[in-house]
Amino acid sequence: MKLRSILSLVASIAAVATLTTLPADAAPRPQRLSHCGQTITATSAYLARDLVCASGFRTRVSEGRKDLVLDLRGHRLQGTGSGNLFVVGNNDPYFDSMTVKNGRVDHWGTAFSAAFAALELRNLQIDHNDLALSCGGSTCTVSNSRV
């Protein structure tokens, strides 16, 4: 009777461990952005709420992939009239490519600046900036957006 109970317990523990273990290739969870000046360290992030910021976001990349996808989720990133919101380039600590989508970006000195990198802007309203997009030596794509 004791052996049967022990085997049943071991089988139950193994079943729970199997259910709670993530596959090795599971995508990491997107990083939640909730305050100004936050450092983006993940390759996927989302804006949790509307923000009015005096400075943009910093990035810190790790080894491996240096592609960032930022979903504004319908929220607004409003500046105070100067400064850069996002800079993307091929020199650390910047990402090699960035996609920003689904929201509004306004009242920045320069909203987006890309240097020798890929920048994609989708489903955005980008207005009331001194410069909406600086794209030097880069591949920049804007689609379904109002600039």
C-alpha positions in Angstrom: 0.0 0.0 0.0 2.8 2.4 0.8 4.5 1.7 -2.5 1.3 2.4 -4.4 0.9 5.8 -2.6 4.5 6.8 -3.3 4.2 5.9 -7.0 0.9 7.9 -7.2 2.6 10.9 -5.5 5.6 10.8 -7.9 3.3 10.6 -10.9 1.3 13.6 -9.6 4.5 15.7 -9.1 5.7 14.7 -12.6 2.4 15.7 -14.2 2.4 19.1 -12.4 6.0 19.8 -13.4 5.2 19.0 -17.0 2.2 21.3 -17.0 4.2 24.3 -15.5 7.3 24.0 -17.6 7.5 26.4 -20.5 8.9 25.1 -23.8 12.5 26.2 -24.5 11.4 28.2 -27.5 8.6 30.1 -25.8 8.5 33.8 -26.6 9.5 36.1 -23.7 6.8 38.2 -22.2 6.5 41.8 -23.5 8.0 44.5 -21.2 5.4 46.8 -19.7 6.2 50.5 -20.1 4.5 52.6 -17.5 6.7 55.6 -16.7 8.8 58.2 -18.5 12.5 57.5 -19.1 12.1 53.8 -18.5 14.9 51.6 -19.9 13.6 49.1 -22.5 15.5 45.8 -22.1 13.2 43.3 -23.9 12.7 42.8 -27.6 9.0 43.2 -27.2 7.3 46.0 -25.1 4.0 47.7 -24.8 2.7 51.1 -23.4 0.5 50.5 -20.4 -1.1 54.0 -20.4 -0.9 57.5 -21.9 2.3 59.4 -20.8 3.5 63.0 -21.0 7.3 62.9 -20.8 10.2 65.4 -20.8 12.6 62.7 -22.0 12.2 59.6 -24.2 13.0 56.0 -23.4 16.4 54.4 -23.1 17.3 51.1 -24.5 19.7 48.5 -23.2 20.3 45.5 -25.5 21.8 42.2 -24.5 23.7 39.7 -26.6 21.8 38.2 -29.5 18.7 39.7 -31.2 18.6 43.5 -31.3 15.1 44.0 -32.8 12.5 45.8 -30.8 8.7 45.8 -31.3 6.8 48.4 -29.3 3.0 48.3 -29.3 1.5 51.6 -28.0 -1.9 49.8 -27.7 -3.9 52.9 -28.6 -2.1 55.1 -26.1 -0.4 58.5 -26.5 3.3 59.4 -25.9 3.3 63.1 -25.5 6.5 65.1 -25.2 7.1 68.6 -23.7 8.3 70.1 -27.0 11.9 69.1 -27.2 14.2 66.0 -27.0 14.2 62.7 -28.8 11.6 60.0 -28.1 13.2 57.1 -29.8 16.7 56.6 -31.4 17.5 53.4 -33.3 20.9 52.6 -34.7 23.6 50.0 -35.1 25.8 51.1 -32.2 25.3 49.8 -28.7 23.1 50.4 -26.8 20.7 50.9 -29.6 18.6 48.3 -31.4 19.3 47.4 -35.0 15.7 47.6 -35.9 12.5 48.9 -34.3 8.8 48.6 -35.0 6.4 51.1 -33.3 2.7 50.6 -33.8 -0.9 51.4 -32.8 -0.9 54.8 -31.1 -0.1 58.5 -31.1 3.2 60.3 -30.7 3.3 64.1 -30.5 5.1 67.2 -29.2 8.7 66.0 -29.4 11.7 67.7 -30.8 12.4 64.5 -32.9 9.9 61.7 -32.5 11.9 59.0 -34.3 15.6 59.0 -35.4 17.2 56.1 -37.3 20.8 55.8 -38.3 22.0 52.8 -40.3 19.1 50.7 -38.9 15.6 49.6 -39.9 12.6 51.5 -38.6 9.0 50.6 -39.2 6.1 52.8 -38.1 2.6 51.4 -38.4 -0.9 52.6 -37.5 0.4 55.8 -35.8 -0.6 59.4 -35.6 2.6 61.4 -35.4 2.0 65.1 -35.1 3.1 68.4 -33.6 6.8 67.4 -33.5 9.7 69.6 -34.7 10.8 66.6 -36.7 8.6 63.5 -37.0 11.2 61.2 -38.6 15.0 61.4 -39.3 16.1 58.5 -41.4 19.8 58.7 -42.3 21.3 55.8 -44.0 18.4 53.6 -42.8 15.5 51.7 -44.1 12.4 53.5 -42.8 8.9 52.3 -43.6 5.7 54.2 -42.6 2.3 52.6 -43.2 -1.3 53.3 -42.3 -0.1 56.3 -40.4 -0.8 60.1 -40.3 2.4 62.2 -40.2 
